[in-house]
């Protein structure tokens, strides 16, 4: 057998129990491709995994959520009226090409105005119909908050369905804290274009009863008439997508710190309403901004949370909640080094805030941003590689064990059949991994995070600590596992 044929045979054997041993025996020291992560339509709505509540489960195995999201995935937005249409099909192809299985379906509550720019900025469609009589502040018919705009909900359902056919889960954002106040004082005031602004609706709804020029009170429980409209809208969203399996809900993106009781209330609204429906879906909350604390997220009724923190040093997931570790709440538009791997090995679900569209969208994108920039390409690919490697192990059995690796990044099932260790090395340094709880021979391989290439190394024996050094420069991921049991992790 030629070297090329031997390497190909080893690559095909990756899904089997002895890939690393085959690759080593065949002389494939250059490595074999990690392969694409499996993506199948959801087998049912996600639920918190009872064996490992750091993750959701669909069907019979834990699911790592990982992907990239962008601001115009649901509504078109831009400086023209109407704004340019978003190419959603291309976006889905982009997600699939990078091995992603999750994104946030962004929602903007205002029809015009953005806290990011001072010039006019438009969003369409919105949940409520513009029927008049009378004109809103943007010169268009006022909203009737008792009537829904079917175009909005048809688009929502169609986009969730299209993602579901590709095995992608969608978090439907219901409200947005950036739609009710000028969080960026150098930008515009989105409240001017909000349907709950009294000048913009025919229902005499006033979301700014104290005349502050913003609508933060709408994301509290201070105005019963507003809360009633919001509850009706949330129930309608549930009616539209309840039969779909790939749905999650997110109450709001970065609302004010005074919004906690309101968000908790909306979580309960969904849970009570879905209790009478055929299917129930996970409900999430994101951290407040600015100055939000993570404590209310962990203490609240949400199934999953997106906290803030240090993007370069994630917390160890303790299983109190499923944590979506989203750069949007950590560092904004950024590509932290090793982000996907640090999150994975800390028991978190990594999500990247991706500008995706060109800088002239006006959504706060740095002027030097380029879609094909090397750092962004690397960050996107890493999310897919992380999913692929996580699919090779029994994720429900894995726990963050920073104590087992000298780098402090380790996800492990350290004992018994199916023992496995994933370790991240930020630099090409010697790693020490404590394998004392494992027994027998363990296969060893190194992953090139930039390329998704797995390089086989010599096997080791369990029962003691071992030192390892990557055979290539830069950061690396070390995969150690019971080769004879690896196949049991697959469907």
KEPATI-846439 format. One record per residue (C-alpha): x, y, z; residue number from 0. Coordinates in pm, whole numbers. Example, Ala and Ser with C-alpha at 12.3 -4.5 7.8 and 13.67 -1.06 7.14 Angstrom:
<mipas>
{east->1230	north->-450	up->780	k->0}
{east->1367	north->-106	up->714	k->1}
</mipas>
This chain:
<mipas>
{east->0	north->0	up->0	k->0}
{east->139	north->340	up->-93	k->1}
{east->177	north->616	up->167	k->2}
{east->-105	north->815	up->3	k->3}
{east->-344	north->517	up->12	k->4}
{east->-242	north->439	up->370	k->5}
{east->-316	north->796	up->481	k->6}
{east->-652	north->789	up->307	k->7}
{east->-738	north->461	up->478	k->8}
{east->-644	north->611	up->814	k->9}
{east->-862	north->916	up->752	k->10}
{east->-1162	north->696	up->667	k->11}
{east->-1102	north->498	up->984	k->12}
{east->-1127	north->811	up->1203	k->13}
{east->-1485	north->730	up->1298	k->14}
{east->-1373	north->389	up->1416	k->15}
{east->-1192	north->292	up->1734	k->16}
{east->-832	north->282	up->1617	k->17}
{east->-775	north->587	up->1397	k->18}
{east->-471	north->721	up->1576	k->19}
{east->-302	north->382	up->1583	k->20}
{east->-374	north->332	up->1214	k->21}
{east->-241	north->675	up->1127	k->22}
{east->77	north->621	up->1324	k->23}
{east->136	north->278	up->1170	k->24}
{east->81	north->419	up->822	k->25}
{east->340	north->689	up->871	k->26}
{east->92	north->978	up->840	k->27}
{east->288	north->1211	up->1063	k->28}
{east->164	north->1504	up->858	k->29}
{east->-179	north->1428	up->998	k->30}
{east->-528	north->1346	up->883	k->31}
{east->-824	north->1584	up->850	k->32}
{east->-1045	north->1601	up->1154	k->33}
{east->-1352	north->1587	up->932	k->34}
{east->-1678	north->1778	up->936	k->35}
{east->-1894	north->1762	up->1247	k->36}
{east->-2217	north->1572	up->1201	k->37}
{east->-2520	north->1798	up->1147	k->38}
{east->-2863	north->1640	up->1139	k->39}
{east->-3211	north->1782	up->1183	k->40}
{east->-3300	north->1797	up->1552	k->41}
{east->-3456	north->1478	up->1690	k->42}
{east->-3675	north->1688	up->1919	k->43}
{east->-3656	north->2014	up->2113	k->44}
{east->-3340	north->2060	up->2313	k->45}
{east->-3358	north->1989	up->2684	k->46}
{east->-3099	north->2027	up->2956	k->47}
{east->-2894	north->1707	up->2977	k->48}
{east->-2973	north->1543	up->3310	k->49}
{east->-2634	north->1367	up->3316	k->50}
{east->-2438	north->1684	up->3242	k->51}
{east->-2639	north->2011	up->3270	k->52}
{east->-2360	north->2208	up->3104	k->53}
{east->-2512	north->2098	up->2774	k->54}
{east->-2841	north->2041	up->2603	k->55}
{east->-2936	north->1705	up->2462	k->56}
{east->-3131	north->1617	up->2151	k->57}
{east->-3236	north->1258	up->2114	k->58}
{east->-2987	north->1050	up->2307	k->59}
{east->-2663	north->1249	up->2323	k->60}
{east->-2530	north->1580	up->2450	k->61}
{east->-2502	north->1866	up->2199	k->62}
{east->-2231	north->2131	up->2190	k->63}
{east->-2378	north->2455	up->2057	k->64}
{east->-2120	north->2652	up->1859	k->65}
{east->-2157	north->2912	up->1589	k->66}
{east->-2141	north->3272	up->1471	k->67}
{east->-2425	north->3525	up->1470	k->68}
{east->-2479	north->3861	up->1309	k->69}
{east->-2719	north->4154	up->1346	k->70}
{east->-2934	north->4125	up->1034	k->71}
{east->-3019	north->3754	up->1031	k->72}
{east->-3393	north->3829	up->1064	k->73}
{east->-3460	north->4192	up->976	k->74}
{east->-3306	north->4392	up->695	k->75}
{east->-3118	north->4699	up->816	k->76}
{east->-2933	north->4987	up->662	k->77}
{east->-2905	north->5356	up->587	k->78}
{east->-3146	north->5341	up->292	k->79}
{east->-3524	north->5306	up->302	k->80}
{east->-3600	north->5029	up->233	k->81}
{east->-3273	north->4879	up->355	k->82}
{east->-3089	north->4627	up->139	k->83}
{east->-3212	north->4267	up->178	k->84}
{east->-2996	north->4027	up->375	k->85}
{east->-2884	north->3718	up->180	k->86}
{east->-2999	north->3461	up->433	k->87}
{east->-2929	north->3160	up->209	k->88}
{east->-2567	north->3270	up->173	k->89}
{east->-2546	north->3312	up->549	k->90}
{east->-2665	north->2956	up->606	k->91}
{east->-2409	north->2829	up->356	k->92}
{east->-2143	north->3022	up->547	k->93}
{east->-2247	north->2857	up->875	k->94}
{east->-2248	north->2509	up->724	k->95}
{east->-1911	north->2564	up->555	k->96}
{east->-1759	north->2646	up->892	k->97}
{east->-1923	north->2356	up->1075	k->98}
{east->-2154	north->2570	up->1292	k->99}
{east->-2481	north->2450	up->1445	k->100}
{east->-2614	north->2755	up->1632	k->101}
{east->-2687	north->3126	up->1593	k->102}
{east->-2899	north->3404	up->1740	k->103}
{east->-3185	north->3532	up->1525	k->104}
{east->-3150	north->3902	up->1602	k->105}
{east->-3449	north->4125	up->1669	k->106}
{east->-3458	north->4505	up->1659	k->107}
{east->-3766	north->4667	up->1811	k->108}
{east->-3737	north->5007	up->1638	k->109}
{east->-3832	north->5091	up->1281	k->110}
{east->-3578	north->5372	up->1247	k->111}
{east->-3275	north->5502	up->1435	k->112}
{east->-2971	north->5330	up->1579	k->113}
{east->-2757	north->5402	up->1880	k->114}
{east->-2458	north->5317	up->1661	k->115}
{east->-2498	north->5601	up->1408	k->116}
{east->-2636	north->5955	up->1404	k->117}
{east->-2775	north->5938	up->1049	k->118}
{east->-3112	north->5775	up->969	k->119}
{east->-3106	north->5397	up->989	k->120}
{east->-3393	north->5162	up->904	k->121}
{east->-3512	north->4817	up->1016	k->122}
{east->-3781	north->4604	up->852	k->123}
{east->-4008	north->4415	up->903	k->124}
{east->-4135	north->4461	up->1261	k->125}
{east->-4385	north->4249	up->1458	k->126}
{east->-4669	north->4502	up->1450	k->127}
{east->-4868	north->4626	up->1152	k->128}
{east->-4843	north->4988	up->1037	k->129}
{east->-5204	north->5073	up->969	k->130}
{east->-5249	north->5431	up->1082	k->131}
{east->-5446	north->5648	up->1103	k->132}
{east->-5188	north->5918	up->1136	k->133}
{east->-4815	north->5922	up->1077	k->134}
{east->-4536	north->5816	up->1310	k->135}
{east->-4222	north->6023	up->1366	k->136}
{east->-4054	north->5857	up->1067	k->137}
{east->-4333	north->5977	up->834	k->138}
{east->-4493	north->5634	up->789	k->139}
{east->-4830	north->5507	up->922	k->140}
{east->-4850	north->5457	up->1296	k->141}
{east->-4840	north->5106	up->1445	k->142}
{east->-5147	north->4925	up->1568	k->143}
{east->-5016	north->4722	up->1864	k->144}
{east->-5322	north->4495	up->1855	k->145}
{east->-5239	north->4372	up->1503	k->146}
{east->-4938	north->4167	up->1399	k->147}
{east->-4749	north->4205	up->1071	k->148}
{east->-4768	north->3859	up->916	k->149}
{east->-4459	north->3928	up->703	k->150}
{east->-4242	north->3938	up->1014	k->151}
{east->-4365	north->3609	up->1151	k->152}
{east->-4366	north->3431	up->815	k->153}
{east->-4003	north->3530	up->772	k->154}
{east->-3917	north->3417	up->1126	k->155}
{east->-4074	north->3075	up->1075	k->156}
{east->-3923	north->3024	up->728	k->157}
{east->-3574	north->3112	up->848	k->158}
{east->-3592	north->2884	up->1148	k->159}
{east->-3718	north->2603	up->927	k->160}
{east->-3441	north->2655	up->671	k->161}
{east->-3178	north->2642	up->945	k->162}
{east->-3339	north->2331	up->1095	k->163}
{east->-3310	north->2140	up->769	k->164}
{east->-2933	north->2191	up->795	k->165}
{east->-2909	north->2080	up->1157	k->166}
{east->-2871	north->2435	up->1290	k->167}
{east->-3036	north->2551	up->1614	k->168}
{east->-3176	north->2904	up->1628	k->169}
{east->-3218	north->3125	up->1933	k->170}
{east->-3507	north->3363	up->1863	k->171}
{east->-3437	north->3699	up->2024	k->172}
{east->-3761	north->3854	up->2147	k->173}
{east->-3652	north->4203	up->2264	k->174}
{east->-3341	north->4420	up->2250	k->175}
{east->-3202	north->4659	up->2510	k->176}
{east->-3030	north->4856	up->2233	k->177}
{east->-3372	north->4946	up->2089	k->178}
{east->-3508	north->5146	up->2383	k->179}
{east->-3222	north->5374	up->2490	k->180}
{east->-2919	north->5548	up->2335	k->181}
{east->-2654	north->5326	up->2496	k->182}
{east->-2390	north->5482	up->2273	k->183}
{east->-2412	north->5854	up->2347	k->184}
{east->-2226	north->5937	up->2026	k->185}
{east->-2497	north->5769	up->1818	k->186}
{east->-2866	north->5818	up->1759	k->187}
{east->-3166	north->5750	up->1980	k->188}
{east->-3359	north->5440	up->1869	k->189}
{east->-3653	north->5534	up->2091	k->190}
{east->-3765	north->5788	up->1832	k->191}
{east->-3854	north->5498	up->1598	k->192}
{east->-3995	north->5258	up->1856	k->193}
{east->-4357	north->5137	up->1829	k->194}
{east->-4408	north->5194	up->2204	k->195}
{east->-4324	north->5561	up->2164	k->196}
{east->-4661	north->5730	up->2209	k->197}
{east->-4615	north->5929	up->1888	k->198}
{east->-4576	north->5607	up->1687	k->199}
{east->-4885	north->5401	up->1775	k->200}
{east->-5263	north->5438	up->1754	k->201}
{east->-5325	north->5264	up->2087	k->202}
{east->-5226	north->5547	up->2324	k->203}
{east->-4943	north->5327	up->2457	k->204}
{east->-4675	north->5544	up->2622	k->205}
{east->-4349	north->5364	up->2696	k->206}
{east->-4191	north->5684	up->2830	k->207}
{east->-4439	north->5812	up->3089	k->208}
{east->-4171	north->6019	up->3263	k->209}
{east->-4065	north->6186	up->2937	k->210}
{east->-3697	north->6094	up->2957	k->211}
{east->-3668	north->6054	up->2582	k->212}
{east->-3605	north->5680	up->2607	k->213}
{east->-3807	north->5366	up->2676	k->214}
{east->-3621	north->5173	up->2943	k->215}
{east->-3946	north->5145	up->3142	k->216}
{east->-4084	north->4920	up->2868	k->217}
{east->-3838	north->4653	up->2980	k->218}
{east->-3959	north->4661	up->3336	k->219}
{east->-4302	north->4578	up->3479	k->220}
{east->-4386	north->4943	up->3548	k->221}
{east->-4635	north->4993	up->3262	k->222}
{east->-4909	north->4724	up->3261	k->223}
{east->-5038	north->4824	up->2918	k->224}
{east->-4693	north->4771	up->2766	k->225}
{east->-4645	north->4440	up->2946	k->226}
{east->-4978	north->4316	up->2810	k->227}
{east->-4876	north->4399	up->2453	k->228}
{east->-4540	north->4227	up->2505	k->229}
{east->-4701	north->3914	up->2650	k->230}
{east->-4938	north->3889	up->2353	k->231}
{east->-4644	north->3922	up->2115	k->232}
{east->-4441	north->3654	up->2296	k->233}
{east->-4732	north->3412	up->2291	k->234}
{east->-4776	north->3475	up->1918	k->235}
{east->-4409	north->3392	up->1856	k->236}
{east->-4462	north->3063	up->2040	k->237}
{east->-4771	north->2991	up->1829	k->238}
{east->-4571	north->3048	up->1511	k->239}
{east->-4274	north->2818	up->1588	k->240}
{east->-4379	north->2577	up->1862	k->241}
{east->-4388	north->2277	up->1628	k->242}
{east->-4023	north->2329	up->1524	k->243}
{east->-3755	north->2133	up->1708	k->244}
{east->-3454	north->2359	up->1650	k->245}
{east->-3589	north->2655	up->1850	k->246}
{east->-3451	north->2830	up->2156	k->247}
{east->-3574	north->3162	up->2296	k->248}
{east->-3373	north->3457	up->2427	k->249}
{east->-3571	north->3718	up->2617	k->250}
{east->-3359	north->4021	up->2533	k->251}
{east->-3015	north->4130	up->2424	k->252}
{east->-2833	north->4339	up->2685	k->253}
{east->-3124	north->4519	up->2848	k->254}
{east->-3079	north->4765	up->3134	k->255}
{east->-2982	north->4643	up->3480	k->256}
{east->-3335	north->4726	up->3600	k->257}
{east->-3484	north->4469	up->3360	k->258}
{east->-3422	north->4150	up->3561	k->259}
{east->-3772	north->4110	up->3708	k->260}
{east->-3925	north->4179	up->3366	k->261}
{east->-3701	north->3922	up->3196	k->262}
{east->-3776	north->3663	up->3465	k->263}
{east->-4146	north->3733	up->3410	k->264}
{east->-4117	north->3681	up->3035	k->265}
{east->-3934	north->3351	up->3090	k->266}
{east->-4228	north->3236	up->3300	k->267}
{east->-4477	north->3362	up->3039	k->268}
{east->-4315	north->3134	up->2780	k->269}
{east->-4289	north->2837	up->3014	k->270}
{east->-4651	north->2862	up->3126	k->271}
{east->-4778	north->2905	up->2769	k->272}
{east->-4565	north->2625	up->2626	k->273}
{east->-4681	north->2391	up->2905	k->274}
{east->-5011	north->2365	up->2715	k->275}
{east->-4836	north->2316	up->2380	k->276}
{east->-4709	north->1996	up->2216	k->277}
{east->-4344	north->2103	up->2254	k->278}
{east->-4138	north->2296	up->2506	k->279}
{east->-3815	north->2478	up->2420	k->280}
{east->-3523	north->2621	up->2621	k->281}
{east->-3550	north->2984	up->2728	k->282}
{east->-3240	north->3198	up->2781	k->283}
{east->-3130	north->3530	up->2927	k->284}
{east->-2831	north->3749	up->2841	k->285}
{east->-2645	north->3969	up->3085	k->286}
{east->-2757	north->4330	up->3128	k->287}
{east->-2545	north->4609	up->2979	k->288}
{east->-2376	north->4821	up->3089	k->289}
{east->-2272	north->4710	up->3435	k->290}
{east->-2473	north->4390	up->3446	k->291}
{east->-2410	north->4122	up->3707	k->292}
{east->-2411	north->3750	up->3627	k->293}
{east->-2570	north->3659	up->3961	k->294}
{east->-2932	north->3721	up->3847	k->295}
{east->-2875	north->3495	up->3548	k->296}
{east->-2766	north->3201	up->3761	k->297}
{east->-3041	north->3263	up->4016	k->298}
{east->-3320	north->3313	up->3761	k->299}
{east->-3562	north->3076	up->3585	k->300}
{east->-3385	north->3067	up->3245	k->301}
{east->-3260	north->2733	up->3110	k->302}
{east->-2951	north->2887	up->2953	k->303}
{east->-2759	north->3210	up->3004	k->304}
{east->-2504	north->3432	up->2831	k->305}
{east->-2294	north->3602	up->3101	k->306}
{east->-2016	north->3856	up->3078	k->307}
{east->-1654	north->3794	up->3178	k->308}
{east->-1298	north->3774	up->3054	k->309}
{east->-1296	north->3642	up->2698	k->310}
{east->-938	north->3525	up->2743	k->311}
{east->-1002	north->3336	up->3066	k->312}
{east->-1349	north->3179	up->3078	k->313}
{east->-1496	north->3049	up->3402	k->314}
{east->-1525	north->2676	up->3460	k->315}
{east->-1881	north->2569	up->3385	k->316}
{east->-2025	north->2429	up->3706	k->317}
{east->-2350	north->2291	up->3564	k->318}
{east->-2587	north->2536	up->3730	k->319}
{east->-2693	north->2655	up->3384	k->320}
{east->-2614	north->2582	up->3022	k->321}
{east->-2375	north->2868	up->2942	k->322}
{east->-2350	north->3019	up->2594	k->323}
{east->-2010	north->3194	up->2605	k->324}
{east->-2074	north->3474	up->2356	k->325}
{east->-1810	north->3727	up->2255	k->326}
{east->-2092	north->3981	up->2214	k->327}
{east->-2109	north->4012	up->2593	k->328}
{east->-1737	north->3965	up->2654	k->329}
{east->-1543	north->4189	up->2416	k->330}
{east->-1786	north->4285	up->2140	k->331}
{east->-1638	north->4255	up->1793	k->332}
{east->-1326	north->4055	up->1866	k->333}
{east->-1143	north->3730	up->1799	k->334}
{east->-981	north->3620	up->2128	k->335}
{east->-701	north->3375	up->2074	k->336}
{east->-809	north->3017	up->2140	k->337}
{east->-1165	north->3131	up->2216	k->338}
{east->-1346	north->2818	up->2093	k->339}
{east->-1103	north->2580	up->2263	k->340}
{east->-1093	north->2760	up->2596	k->341}
{east->-1472	north->2764	up->2603	k->342}
{east->-1509	north->2399	up->2505	k->343}
{east->-1260	north->2279	up->2762	k->344}
{east->-1427	north->2491	up->3031	k->345}
{east->-1763	north->2323	up->2976	k->346}
{east->-1915	north->2619	up->2789	k->347}
{east->-2084	north->2657	up->2449	k->348}
{east->-1886	north->2906	up->2233	k->349}
{east->-2058	north->3169	up->2019	k->350}
{east->-1892	north->3437	up->1806	k->351}
{east->-2035	north->3784	up->1741	k->352}
{east->-1948	north->3806	up->1372	k->353}
{east->-1982	north->4135	up->1179	k->354}
{east->-2021	north->3921	up->865	k->355}
{east->-2150	north->4212	up->655	k->356}
{east->-1928	north->4496	up->521	k->357}
{east->-1840	north->4798	up->739	k->358}
{east->-2090	north->5029	up->567	k->359}
{east->-2377	north->4856	up->749	k->360}
{east->-2311	north->5109	up->1024	k->361}
{east->-2350	north->4856	up->1304	k->362}
{east->-2035	north->4951	up->1488	k->363}
{east->-1801	north->4746	up->1270	k->364}
{east->-1438	north->4862	up->1279	k->365}
{east->-1336	north->5041	up->963	k->366}
{east->-1051	north->4798	up->898	k->367}
{east->-1272	north->4491	up->925	k->368}
{east->-1243	north->4255	up->630	k->369}
{east->-1464	north->3949	up->597	k->370}
{east->-1172	north->3737	up->484	k->371}
{east->-934	north->3861	up->750	k->372}
{east->-715	north->3571	up->868	k->373}
{east->-806	north->3607	up->1235	k->374}
{east->-1179	north->3599	up->1163	k->375}
{east->-1144	north->3301	up->933	k->376}
{east->-947	north->3120	up->1199	k->377}
{east->-1202	north->3198	up->1470	k->378}
{east->-1490	north->3076	up->1254	k->379}
{east->-1320	north->2752	up->1156	k->380}
{east->-1219	north->2680	up->1514	k->381}
{east->-1584	north->2666	up->1620	k->382}
{east->-1648	north->2389	up->1369	k->383}
{east->-1333	north->2203	up->1464	k->384}
{east->-1433	north->2223	up->1830	k->385}
{east->-1772	north->2073	up->1745	k->386}
{east->-1610	north->1798	up->1543	k->387}
{east->-1369	north->1699	up->1818	k->388}
{east->-1644	north->1716	up->2082	k->389}
{east->-1851	north->1475	up->1873	k->390}
{east->-1574	north->1214	up->1904	k->391}
{east->-1621	north->1179	up->2278	k->392}
{east->-1913	north->1106	up->2507	k->393}
{east->-1973	north->1473	up->2588	k->394}
{east->-2225	north->1395	up->2862	k->395}
{east->-1952	north->1210	up->3051	k->396}
{east->-1693	north->1488	up->3015	k->397}
{east->-1628	north->1745	up->3288	k->398}
{east->-1399	north->2050	up->3305	k->399}
{east->-1089	north->1936	up->3493	k->400}
{east->-833	north->2218	up->3487	k->401}
{east->-651	north->2040	up->3770	k->402}
{east->-549	north->1756	up->3539	k->403}
{east->-346	north->1963	up->3290	k->404}
{east->-60	north->2205	up->3345	k->405}
{east->-216	north->2451	up->3099	k->406}
{east->-536	north->2470	up->3307	k->407}
{east->-759	north->2381	up->3010	k->408}
{east->-886	north->2024	up->3022	k->409}
{east->-1219	north->1853	up->2959	k->410}
{east->-1205	north->1492	up->3069	k->411}
{east->-1374	north->1166	up->3144	k->412}
{east->-1069	north->1038	up->3327	k->413}
{east->-1162	north->685	up->3436	k->414}
{east->-1321	north->367	up->3311	k->415}
{east->-1407	north->253	up->2958	k->416}
{east->-1428	north->546	up->2720	k->417}
{east->-1176	north->753	up->2914	k->418}
{east->-1093	north->1069	up->2720	k->419}
{east->-901	north->1394	up->2771	k->420}
{east->-912	north->1712	up->2563	k->421}
{east->-637	north->1958	up->2657	k->422}
{east->-559	north->2299	up->2510	k->423}
{east->-203	north->2430	up->2496	k->424}
{east->-194	north->2805	up->2414	k->425}
{east->174	north->2783	up->2325	k->426}
{east->411	north->2512	up->2216	k->427}
{east->516	north->2426	up->2568	k->428}
{east->555	north->2094	up->2743	k->429}
{east->221	north->1981	up->2880	k->430}
{east->179	north->1762	up->3183	k->431}
{east->-145	north->1566	up->3200	k->432}
{east->-247	north->1356	up->3499	k->433}
{east->-365	north->1020	up->3362	k->434}
{east->-353	north->843	up->3698	k->435}
{east->-725	north->758	up->3697	k->436}
{east->-707	north->591	up->3355	k->437}
{east->-585	north->239	up->3287	k->438}
{east->-449	north->51	up->2988	k->439}
{east->-308	north->198	up->2671	k->440}
{east->-436	north->538	up->2557	k->441}
{east->-415	north->670	up->2203	k->442}
{east->-265	north->1018	up->2162	k->443}
{east->-309	north->1275	up->1888	k->444}
{east->-243	north->1647	up->1840	k->445}
{east->-481	north->1879	up->1661	k->446}
{east->-360	north->2177	up->1460	k->447}
{east->-632	north->2431	up->1554	k->448}
{east->-574	north->2644	up->1244	k->449}
{east->-613	north->2358	up->999	k->450}
{east->-824	north->2089	up->1164	k->451}
{east->-542	north->1840	up->1109	k->452}
{east->-495	north->1556	up->1357	k->453}
{east->-138	north->1434	up->1401	k->454}
{east->-91	north->1093	up->1562	k->455}
{east->160	north->1044	up->1842	k->456}
{east->283	north->744	up->2038	k->457}
{east->31	north->588	up->2274	k->458}
{east->81	north->603	up->2650	k->459}
{east->-23	north->400	up->2952	k->460}
{east->-269	north->526	up->3209	k->461}
{east->-199	north->524	up->3581	k->462}
{east->44	north->816	up->3601	k->463}
{east->114	north->1171	up->3489	k->464}
{east->278	north->1213	up->3149	k->465}
{east->452	north->1497	up->2969	k->466}
{east->369	north->1585	up->2610	k->467}
{east->506	north->1828	up->2354	k->468}
{east->330	north->1922	up->2031	k->469}
{east->513	north->1826	up->1711	k->470}
{east->435	north->2167	up->1557	k->471}
{east->457	north->2530	up->1662	k->472}
{east->182	north->2758	up->1793	k->473}
{east->-118	north->2656	up->1996	k->474}
{east->-241	north->2296	up->1994	k->475}
{east->-510	north->2067	up->2123	k->476}
{east->-413	north->1733	up->2272	k->477}
{east->-657	north->1443	up->2241	k->478}
{east->-598	north->1139	up->2459	k->479}
{east->-849	north->857	up->2463	k->480}
{east->-927	north->493	up->2514	k->481}
{east->-903	north->388	up->2149	k->482}
{east->-1097	north->67	up->2198	k->483}
{east->-1399	north->252	up->2335	k->484}
{east->-1400	north->559	up->2107	k->485}
{east->-1658	north->423	up->1867	k->486}
{east->-1918	north->404	up->2142	k->487}
{east->-1936	north->785	up->2146	k->488}
{east->-2094	north->788	up->1800	k->489}
{east->-2459	north->756	up->1709	k->490}
</mipas>
